């Protein structure tokens, strides 16, 4: 996964734990794809201040993920659901319904992960 997608996922999960200003920096830089210079100009601060704020917010988001692991859990669950969907589709197409048992196992794993 590329860095922009990763930070956006972290922001989706943990963004409300950042300060409003930190959320704004992450949203402007990663969400709206503005450059450091554009953000600095809009907010009338230095590019270095923008860079530092973004790096600090990234670090905080990564620390939340290290401690809670919600994004990684989400990714694992999505992979299992996608595999279950594929197995069920294959069963429907080729009639090999042995795959249904594996799909049911995957779905049970996802539901039990809470």
N, C-alpha and C positions, 0 to 999 in steps of 0.2 A: 504494500500500500504506500502511495506517495505521501510526502510530508503534509501537503495541503489537505488531503483527504483525512489523514490521521488527526491533525489539529482540529479540523472541522468536526470530526466525530467526538473528540475530547470536549470540544466546546459545547456540542449538543448535550452531552452527558453531564458535564461539570461546570458549564459556563455560569450558572447561577451562583456558584460558590466564589466566583471572582468578584472583584469590586466592579462597579459600573464602568469606571474608566478603563479597567483592564479588559472588560467585555467589549467595550467600544473599539479599543485598539485591535483586538483579535478579529472582530467583525469587519472592520475596515480593511485590514491587511489580508486576511484569509478569505473572508466572506465576499467582500466587494472587489478584491484583487487590486487595491490601491497601492501605489508605491510608497516607500518611506517618505520621499520628498512630497508627494501629494498630501499625505496625512499630516506631515509637519507643516506644510503651507496652510492647510485648512484649520489646523489647531493653533497655528502661530507658535510652534515650538521647534526645537532643533531636530534634525534627522536622528541624531544620536539619542535624544530623549525618547523618540518613537521606537527606535531599535531596542533600547534597553527595556522599555515597557513591554514590548512584544516578547522579548526573550524571557523576561521575568514571568509573564503570563503563561508562556509555553512551559516553563519549568514547573510552575504551580499545577497546571493541568496534567502534566506527566507524573507529578508526585501523587496527585489524586488517583490517577489510574494505577500507579504502582501499589498504592495502599488498598484500593477498593476493587480494581480489576473488572469494572463493569463493562468497559468497551471490549475487552478480550472475551468476556463471557458472551456478550452480544454477538461477536464475530463467530464464535464457536457454534452458538445456537443457530445463526443464519445458515452456516454451512450444513448443519444437520438437517434443517428444514428444507434446504435446496436439494439435498440428496434424497430425502424422503419424497419430495415432490417428483423428482426424476424417476425414482423407483415406481411410484404409483402410475406415472405416465407410461412407463415401459410396460407395466402390467396391463394397462388398458390397451396399448397398441399391439403387443405381441402375445398377450394372454398368459404370460409367465407370472402367475400370481404368487409364486414363492417369494417374490420380491416384496410382497405386501407385508410379510412377517418382519423383514428387515426395516421397512418403512415404519411399521408400528413400534419397533424397538427404538428407532431414532426419535420418534415423536415422544415416546415415554421418557427418554433421556432428557429431552428439552423440558418437558413438563416437570420432571423431578429435580431440575437444577436449582430451583428456588431454594 
